[in-house]
Amino acid sequence: MASLSRDRLPLYTIILPVLGIATWLSTGKVGLEPLAIVLAAVLLGNVIAAVHLAEVVAIRVGEPFGTLILALAVTVIEVGLIISMMLSGKPNPALVRDSIHAVVMLVLHGLAGLCIIVGAFRQRETEFRVEGANAFLAVLLPMAVLVLVLPNYLISVPGPFYSPLQLYFVSAACLGLYIAFLFIQTNWHRAFFLPVGENDGAVGHAHSSGWLFFASLVLLPIALLSVVLLAKSLAPALETGVVAAGAPLSIMGVIIAVIVLLPEATAAVRAAARNRLQASINLALGSAVASIGLTVPTVALLSWWIDQPLELGISAGATVLMALGFVVAMITYGTGRTNLLSGIVHMVLMATYVFTVFAP
């Protein structure tokens, strides 16, 4: 936390966002292949810069608004990536499904499991607020079922598709759930999402000056924009590599999810290392809730505009694995305390998900 207490920003948080935009602009003149490694390096640097900037903002505004800002920011990245690929790449009606499914599974198990393990090494048992974790799951579970499971069982349209009317209704339902959740998180039950032992969301305000907060707030969207633009430039090379390696096309959704979750994953793990598991839960589960609640309505409007259907339903095997994941998550978050075993169980389920992507 020492670096966040200074009244200045590290130089890389200022240079890298601008360098990312400049590097993306240069790809149109030089070509992609000579700059592929540079693009990847600058993209990773912008992820690190975005995490630092977001932490400065989070400390200034306090919980739960700090983690909410990053959750909304990375959702913008996901929406931007999906839309750019839908408009410029080859038609891939399952891209939205694969990316949302990957976000849910990686957050529910990979990120959560890693944070629990890190917290367990810091302190054998780590505490969090059951009310906050349950609020996340209460919204995430119906969202995931409405978007990823229900299309397989309706009869208006054959296959894993919604009819236009059904898609609009489900999009409105997801958006309504997300708005209701935001009201609970930031208004009536804000205390549910504060770290254990804290009753004031303003904790930590003294660690960053007004100038530092303002500069971070300006640079954060630039860094996030650099991430999405650089990832978009790398997308053709990634698609070519996936085809050349003989990997399933659904891996593109996993790649999008990994890029989207990198800033939050880094911040969440660092929070867990500081024995602030509640902040880690807010970041992890909040990103999944925002991913469905905002991405689905936005992409649904785009699919209507470009007349491209969305393949949303996941397979029967993936449905069983996701259902198992939610059961385990409810057990994990039902006591208010976690330990190493819980983290290992979640990591095993995450490994199972990744394995079944390559061996369905």
N, C-alpha and C positions, 0 to 999 in steps of 0.2 A: 504493500500500500504506500510505500515511501514515495514512489514516483508520482502518485496521484496527489500528494500533499504539496508539491511544489507549485509555484505560481507561474508555471510555463509548461508548454507541451513539448514532448520529445520531437526532434527535428524530423524524424521519419513520418510522424503523423501529419505533417504539413506537406512534405515533399511527395510522398507516395500517392496520395489521392490525385494530385495534379499530374504526376508522372503517369498514372494509370490512364487518365483521359488522353494525354499526349501520345502514349503508346498505342492506344486503340485507334486514334486518328491516323497514326503512321502506317497501320496495317493496310489501309486502302491504297497507299502509294508504293510500299515496299513489297507487299505480299505477306501471306500468313506464315509460310514454312520457315523463312529465315528468322522470324520473330517468335516462333512457338515457345521456345524455352524462356525467352524474355517475358512473354505474356504470362506464362505460368508463374514465374518468379514474382512479377509485379502484382499479380492477382493475390498470391499468398501474402505478400507484404501488405496489401490493402486490407486483407482480412484481419491481420494483426493490428494494423492501425485503427480499423473500425472498432475492434474490441476495446482498445485503450480509450478511444474517444467516447464510446458508449459507457464505459465504467465511470469516466469523469462526469458525464451527464447523470448517470444513475446515482452517484454519491450526492450530487447537488440536489436532485429532486426527491431523493429518498424512495423507499419501497411503498407501494408496488409500481409506482410510475416509472422508475428507472428501468426495470426489466420489461415493462410494457412497451417502452419506447424502442428497445432493441427488437422485441418480438414483432412489432409492426414494421420496423425497418427491414428485417430479413424477409418478411412476407412480401414486401415490395420487390426484393431481389427475385424471389420465386416466381411471382407473377410476371415480372419482366423477362425472365429466362424462358418461361413457357410461351408467352406471347411472341417473343422474338423467334423462337423455333417454329411455332405454328405458322407464322407469317412468311418466314424465309426458307425454312427447310422443307424436306419431303413430308407429305401428310403422315402424321402419326397420331391417330385418334386415341391411342392408349397412353399418350405421354402424360396427360393430367392425372390419370388414375395411377400410373406407376410412380410418379413423383410424390403424390399425396400419400399413397400407401407406404412408400419408403420413408417419408417424414414421420408418419405415425409410428412405424415399427422401430426406426432408428432412435426416435425420441423416447418411446415407451420403454425400450430395453437397452439400446446401446448407450445413449447419453445418460439416462437415469442410472443404469447399472454402473457405469464408469464413475459417476459422481458419488454414488453410495460407497463404492470401493475406496475411492480417494478419501472420503470422509471417515471411513472405518479405520484407515491407517492413521489418520490424525487423532481420532477419538473412537474407541471401540464401538460405541453406539452413538449415533447422531440423531438429534431431535428436529422435528418440524411440526407445523400445525396441520392436524388431520383435516380441519374444516377447509383449509385452502386447497389441499391436495384432492380432497373429495369433490370440491367444486369444479376443479379442472376435469376430473374423470366424468362427472355428471354431465358435462357439456360435450366432451370429446367422444364419449362412447356413442351417443345417438348420432352425432355428426358423421362418425366413421361408418356406422351401419347405413345411414341414409345415402351416403355417397358411394360407398364401396361394396355394399352387400345387397341392398334392396333392389337395385336394377336387375339382378339375376332372377328375381322371383315375381316380377310384374309381367303382365301379358299384353300390354298395349303395343309394345315393340319387341320383336324377338331378339334374343341375345342379351349381352350386358349393356344395353343402351336404355336411356330414358326417352320418352317422347318429348317434343319441345315443351308442352304444357307441364309435364312431370318435372323436367329439368328446371324450369322456372320456379316451380313450387319448392323443390328441394333447395335451390339456391337461396330463395327468400327465407326458408326455414333456417338454413345454416347462418345466414346473415343476421336473422333475428335472434338466434341463440347467442351469437357472438356479441351482439349489442347488449343483450341482457346480462351476459357474463361481465362485460366491461363495466356496466352499472354497479354490479355487485362488487367487483374487484376494486373499483376506485371510489365508491360512495358508501353504500349501506354497510358492507361487511369488509371494509378495507383491512381491518385488523387480522382477518383470516390469512392474509398473504404477507404479513410482517414476520421477520425472524423471531424465533422463540425468545422471550424476554424483552422484546422491544414493543413499546406501545405508541411510538411516535415515528411516522414515516420520514421525518426530517433528520433522522440520525445521519451524521456525517456531513452535514452542509458546510461545516467549517473547513473541510479539507480542500475545497476548491473555491477560488475567487469568482466573482462575477465575470471577469474577463475570460478566465479559463473556461467557464461554462459556456459563454457565448461563442468562443472560438471553436470549442468542441461541437457545439450544436450546428455550426455552419459547416465544419469539415466532415462531420459524420455522414450526411447524405452524399457528399462528393465521393467519399471513400466507398460507400455502398454502390453508388452509380458506377464507379470504376470496376468494382467486382462484377456487376452484371454485364457491363460492356465487354470486359476482357473474357468473361466466360462465354459470351455469345460469339466472340471471335474464335475461341477455341473449339466451339461446338462442332464445326465440320471435321476438324482433325479427330475429335473424339469419336464421332460417328464412323469415320473411316477406320479408326483403330478397333472399334467394337466389331465391325463387320469383318475386318481382317483376322481378328482373333477368334472369330466364330462364336462370340458371346451372344446371349439373347439380347434382343433389342430393348427389353425392359430394363437393362442395366443403365440406360440413359436416364431413366427416372431416378435411379439410385444416385447417379452422378450429380444430377440437379439437387437432390436432397442433401448430399454431402456438402456441396458448395454453399447451399442456403444455410445449413446448420453450422458451418465452420465458425462464424463469429460468436454465435450463442454457445456452441459447445466449448470453445476456449474460455469464455467468460464464466460458464457454469462450472467447469472443472476448477477454475481458479477460486470461485466462491466456495466450492466444497472443500478445497484445500485450506481455506480460512475458517472452516467450521461454520459455514453459512449455507447449510443444505436447503433451507427454505428458499433462498435466492436462486439456487440451482434448480429447484423444482419449478419455481416461477418462470425461469428462462426456458427450461426444457418443455414442460407441458404447455406453457403459454405459446411457444412457437408452433406446436401442433394444432392448437385450437385456432390460432390466427391463420395458419396455413389453410385450413378447410373453410373457416368462416369468411375469409376474404378472397381466397384464390378461386373457389368454385363459382361464386356469383360473377366475378370479373371474366373468367374464361368462358362461362356460359354465354355471356353477352357477346364475346368475340366469336364463339362458335356459331351463334345465330347470324352475325354480321358476315362472316366468310362462308357460311353454309357448310361447315365441317362438323360432322357428328362427334360426340365424345363417348368413347368406350370406357365406362366407369366400373362395371362389376368385376371383382376379383374372382379367382378360381375357388373351387370348393376347399382345396387344401390350404390356400392362403387364408380363407375365411376361418377355418378351424384354428390355424396358428394365431390369427389375430384375436379370436375369442379367448384362447388360452392366455394370450398376453394380457388382456384386460382383466381376466380373473386373477392372475398373478399380481398385476398392478394394484388391484383392490385389496389384496392381502397385504402387499408391501406397504401401502399408504393408509392402511386401516388402523394402525396402532400408534402412530406418531413417533416411532423410533425405528431405525434400520440398523443393520449390521452387515458384516462381510458376506454372510451367506446369501442375503437378499440380493446383493450386488452381483454375486456369481451367477445366481439363477437367471437374472435379467440378461447378463452377458451371454449365457448359453442360449437363451431364446433368440437373442440378436444374431448369434452365429448361425443358428438354425435357419433364420429368415434369409440371411445372405447365401447360405448354402443352397436353399431351395430356389433362389433366383437363378442360380447357374444349373441346378439339377432339379427342375420342377417335377 
